[in-house]
Amino acid sequence: IEYDTADIVILTAIFAATIAYFTKGTLWGKPKDLFADVAHTNGSAKAGKTRDFVKKMAESDRNAIFFYGSQTGTAEDYASRLAKEGHARFGLRTIVADIEDYDFENLDTFPSDHLAFFLLATYGEGEPTDNAVEFYEFLSGDEPQFSEGASAEEKPLQNLKYVTFGLGNNTYEHYNAMVRRIDGYLTKLGATRYGSAGEGDDGAGTMEEDFLAWKEEMWQVVCKEMGLEEREAVYEPVFKITEDESLSPESDTVYLGEPNKNHLEGKAKGPYNSHNPFIAPIAKSSELFSVKDRNCLHMEIDISGSGLSYTTGDHIAIWPTNSGKETDRILNVLGLGEKRHNVIRVEALDSTSKVPFPSPTTYDAVIRYHVEINGLVSRQFIASLSPFAPSDKAKAELVRLGGDKDAFAEEISSRYLNIAQVLEMLAPGQTWSAIPFSLIIEGLTRVQPRYYSISSSSFVQKDHIAITAVVESIRLPGSKHILKGVTTNYLLALKQKQHGDPNPDPHGLTYNITGPRNKYDGIHVPIHVRHSNFKLPSNPEKPVIMIGPGTGVAPFRAFVQERAALAAKGEKVGKTLLFFGCRNSSEDFLYKDEWPEYSAKLGDSFKLVTAFSREGPKKVYVQHRLQEHADEVDELLKAGAYIYVCGDAAHMARDVNATFGRIIAEKRGQTEAQGEEVVKRMRSSNQYQEDVW
Ligand code: FAD
């Protein structure tokens, strides 16, 4: 979408002015609810909270609800942004809702002059996000039971007007499956959609632009259908922020970055989950390889006594801490450097908003632990900052970049700048002290835990979870700037601390390694475990074919470790064929010394096939090796082998999928289409599983 000057003004006004009422729902808003959140994991009502959104909207006099099904926070952010915009530009009375907090039986009683928004990410193999599972199961069921008893044929949702946008990734097979399916179910049940069912594509890197383009058209339809008029919007902060001089950061009640109230009070207890991390000791850490600008960590995290458990193939989530360097950068650019440890009270100005972290707190704690300060910068957010620029020149630049998609892509996104770097660039040497701190909290997302495929077997080491992580350090050609991954560099610093390494990060990153109030001292890291469906066949005699180049080998180390242990116990183990790829055998060959040990236990049933892309005259990747082993692969498939693919979603997983289709076609005298069909069927029966990112 192209914007002219008038659009730019509107765009600028939109976000700045649209800061209305609601923020991303989080546990921290009301610490007293902590236990309730944690204890009720089956979608039962949180203590004192209704699961009836129709009632909640009536009680709080709202006419538009923005549900989000979010895994990494983007759908949640979009819901929050749309709600603010809907209020500020069009006077909608909005509420943001985590989709798992409500029941949907009474969707048929939704008032016809109200509007429901569904911002839905697709996760993994076309699955709903964790928080949207119940909603999805309800609507996709054979016959959803609505409160007024009408059957599906009677079109029970005729009153429902809705808007929907999906967040997907075209490199996955089931692109935007959630939004497509939910949209289908809702229409079939008689509901009316306003605007198109939008689709954002993370695979093409156009998510934000897809969203911006979609929403402008959507608002036009909503205005027309609901008879709304656009109004001039003014910035309304969501949060009131007051400095409290009666408290010091040492005061017991001040949050310095603890994940929640129990952690603050030293009473952290399980169950540990995505709302309540376990502060886990790191039992062991090492570097699997380390070459210029590239290294890979192996860590073992001790979960004994936590009540947490995992099974081979699960994921572990690591809750990162921002680096000191980037925390300093943004605090300084906002003119908060000197005040960083002042105690602040953060209160929601509207009763349905929630403060997304505990309060009272400090500027430093909010920035260091709660806000994603390193992420991709949003064009809409840049535009929203223009009223607060320190000079006319900087303001004009913000308006220009906010309104020009191509300039923004070239000057900001493609250079991997974070928000503070953008502000530094646009007003060198100046501070942006007019930006309300509320706007920073509202406009930047919450720092998200990152997931890692567990690289140990729960059968072999049930209390020690291993991870295998490449440290992200990306140098752009012709630029001095290096993008440093948030979590992996934090993990690297933990490893360095554990070993008393004398060489700190060459790019000046430092971390508050001992955590808030030194609670992570002794090398601890906050974690939780996420269960996955990526599982070995229950019968160990079944053959398996695994393709895992680079860190994609992580879960396969676990699989092989498990099968080796079973073999050592005398169990019969089926063929275990692993394709591993990396640059070269002497540089980044992960677990090079371990494979022979497994081989000794598994004998002929284990085979490792390697592809070293930079060793020969021609680049060789795992899919080429797979093709070379076509006979063996086809034999194993005929014997009922399971296929597992892990690692890069964008290229490798697709190429491997296509290679399997080709092998089947060639070996069985079928057409390519028939070969692909066989692979498709294997995928739907879970005989072909992917764990890709
Ligand atoms: P981040 O800070 O999150 O940065 C990651 C990327 O985001 C950058 O490379 C860049 O492309 C982009 N980015 C960040 N900031 C900007 C910016 N300002 N502008 C533009 N682009 C930006 N990884 C492993 O190493 N091993 C595993 O076993 C593993 N398993 C996984 C399993 C699952 C299910 C998933 C979803 C992911 C897995 N990952 C794994 C990836 C892992 O979760 C992290 O994404 C990865 O380690 C990088 O995290 P980070 O915090 O260091 O980097």
Residues whose N, C-alpha, C, O or C-beta is under 5 A from the ligand:
A	BS01	FAD	N374 G375 L376 V377 S413 Y416 L417 N418 R450 Y451 Y452 S453 T468 A469 V470 E472 K484 G485 V486 T487 T488 N489 T551 A554 W693
